[in-house]
Amino acid sequence: MKVKLTKKFIDSIDYTAKGTDIYMDDVLTGFALRVGKQSKRYTLHKRINGKLYRDEVEETHLITLTEAREKASIMMANIKKGMHVYDGLHEIFEDTKDKTDNVPTLRDAYTYFKSAKTDLAKNTITTYDRQILQNLKDWLDVSLNDISKSMISDKHKEISKHSKSQANATMRTLRSVWNYCRDSFLDDDEDFLIKEQPVRILNAKKDWNIVKPRTKHVEEEYLGMYLKTLLNYVDRSSHMQAPHSNNARDIEPFLKTV
């Protein structure tokens, strides 16, 4: 397939269920995007001097689209000159390596997320801490770019064995942290350092758990017993309160629902 490769287009393409898809660039002839089950790579895909060359340029999250096109151009020029395809590209490899060092781990990303989102309620932070620091504790020191879609699917299934709702909530929280940090961690050219969030695999495969809403309520025949128990309830701090304070406090929200 021949298309004009753009960052938006590349981010929108899903990984393949099997095999590899090739998208030929409409801007630079011989430059292409190769999409597999777990990776997206820029590649050289061109016949030069009668021979078909299929050489890797770089993974999409390690280099900008502009840099990839420039690198592919150099590779093609090298081949035409009879040189090794990667001659003179060592400096570019070093530059991209330096970029990967700036990609945050999940721990770093979550710490940054909490420090930047100062409007988060205390209870929300407590919930997020449980989902990220506990449910995903074995990923805390892993670079975000090393967390794959298959890891997401496996972890979601693992958490679902204990709680389907927690599995969904954990992945939604991870998605929020990821998206926020992806727009915050940029290189000098304001290009993304962090790859697109892999939680979208749950949408693509329709693997989100179906969680039925709670419908439990007090049956009418038990209302009398419920009210009597509620009115007679005394907690440890009751000696510090007025005789009616517990009752008024506890029964008020109930009366609002009937």
N, C-alpha and C positions, 0 to 999 in steps of 0.2 A: 504494500500500500504506500502511495506517495502522498505526503502531507507537508505542510509548513510546520516544522517543529518549533514549538514555543514552550516556555516553562509551564504555562497553564495547561496546554495539551498533555505534556508529559506527566504532570501531576494527576490529571484526570484519568489516565489509562490504568486499568486494573491489571494486576498480575494474571498470568494465564493459568488455567486449570491444569493444563498439560502442554508440553511442547514450548515452542518459541514463536513470537510474532515479530515481524520486522516492519518498521515504518521508515521509509526512505524520505530524506529531507528534500523539500522542494527548493530550498535556498542554496545548499551546497551539494552538488551532485557527487554521489559516492559516500556521503555522510548519512548515518542511519541510527535509529533507536532500536535496540533489541530488548524485548520484554520476555522474561521467563516466569517461572513459577514463584520465584522469590527475589528477583533482581531486575533492575533496569540499567542498561548499559548503552553508552554511545559507542558506535562501532564504525570502522571503515568497511564499506561493502561496495567494492568497485573493481571492474575489470581494467587492468592497466598493462599495456604491452602484451595483450593477449592472455593474461593470467588473472583469475579472479582472486582478489585479496579480501579476506574477512578477518581483520585485526581489531582487537579491542582498543578503544580510545580511553575510556574511563567509565566508572560507575557514575550514574547521574547525580548522586548526592555528594560526590567528592569534587565536582568541578562545575563551573557555570556553563550554560549553553554556549555562550560566546567563546569561552576558553576552549570548549570541546571542538567547536568548528575550526578554530585557529590551529588546534593541535592536529586535527584530521587533515587540514590543508598541508601542514608541514610533513605529515606522514606520507601523503600522496606525492608531494614534491620529492621526498627522499626516494621513493620507489622509482619514479621516473628518471632520477639521476643515477639509479643503480646502487644506491646506498641502502643500509639497513633501515627498515621502516621506522625505528625509534631513535635514529641518530639525532643528537642535539636536543633531545627532550628531557634530559635528566633534571634540568632546572625546573621544568614544569612539574615533574613528579615530586620534587622537594617542596614546591609551593603547595601542591594539593595535600601533601603529608602534613604540612604545618597547619592547614585548615582543619584537618580531622582532629588535631589536638585541642581545638577550641570547641568541639562538640561536647555538651554537658552530659554527665551521667544522669540517670534518673534521679538520684539523690540531689545532685546539684540543681537540676531543673525544678524539682519540687520545692527546694529551699528558696530558689529565686521566685517561683510562683507565689509562695506564701508571703514573701517580703514585699512583692509588688502589689498583690491584691489585699490592700489594707482594709477593705470594706467587708471582708469575710467575717461572718459571725463566729463566735467561739465554738458553738455546737457544730457548725459546718467544718471548721478546722479539725475538730475531734474526729468527725466522720471521715474526712479526707485522710487524716493520719492513719486511721485504721485500714483504709483501703490501699493506700500507697505503701506505708511503712511496715504494715503487717502482711497484707495479702500479696504484695509484690516485693517482699523483703529480699528475695534472692536476685532481684534485678537492680537493686539500688546502686550498685557500683558498675553497672553496664552502661556503655554509651548509648544514647537514644538511637543512633544510627545502626547499632548492632541488634536492636530489638526488631525481630522480623514478624511478618504476618502469621507464620506458622507457630511462633512462640505465643502470640496473642490467642490464637485458636486453642492451643493446648492449655494455656493458663486459664482461659475462660471455662473450659470443660472441667479442669481440676477444681476450681472454686465452686462450680455448679454442683459438684457432688455433695457439698456441705450446705450451700445456699444459692439457689438460682437468682434471687434478687440481689444478693451481695456480688455475685459474679457480674451481673449487668452494671450495678452501681460502680464497681471497681473499674471496669473498662470505660465507663463514661467519665469518671474522674480522671483517669489516665489520658483520655482524649482531650479533656479541657486543659490539663497541664501541658500536654504536648503542643496543642495548637497555639496556646499563649506564648510558650517559649520559642516556637518555630518563628513567630513573627518578631521575636525580641533578639534572638541570637543571629546576627547577620555579619557578613564579612565587610571589608572596606568598600566594596561596590554595592552594598546593600542587597546582596544575594543571600539566599538561605544557606545556613550551615547544616541545619537539621532537615532530614528527609521528611516527606509527607507521613502523617500519622498512619500506622498500620492497623489501627482498630477498625478501619473501614472494611476489613475482611469479614467482620461479623455481619455487616450489611450485605456485602456481596454474596455471602454464602447463606444468608438468612439464619444465622446461628444465635441471634439474641434469644434469650429465654423468655417464654411467655409466662408472665407472673400475674395471677389473678388477684384483683384487689380484695382486701379483707372485707367481709360482710357480716362479721359476728356482731350480735347485739343481745341485749337482755330480753328474754322472752317475757311476755306480759304476766304470765303466771308466777314469775320469779321477782317481779318488781317490788312487791311488798317486802320480801326477805332482803332484797338488795338495799332498799331504803333504810330498813331497820339496822342492818349491818353498818351502813355508812354513817348513820346518825350516832351509833354507839361506839364508833371507832375512836380510840384515844391513842395518840402517838406519844413519844417520849418527851416532847417539848410542851405537852398540853398544860403542864403546871405553870407555864410562863404566859399562857394566853387566857383571854376571857372565856367564860364557859361556852359561849356560842360561836367562837371564832372558827374552830375546826369545821363545825357543821355548815356554817354559812359559806365558808370557802369551798368546801368539797361538793356541796349539793348544788351550788349555783350553776356550774357548767352543765350539770345533768339536766336541770330544769329548763335550760335554754334549748335543749334538744327534743323535748317532749311537747 
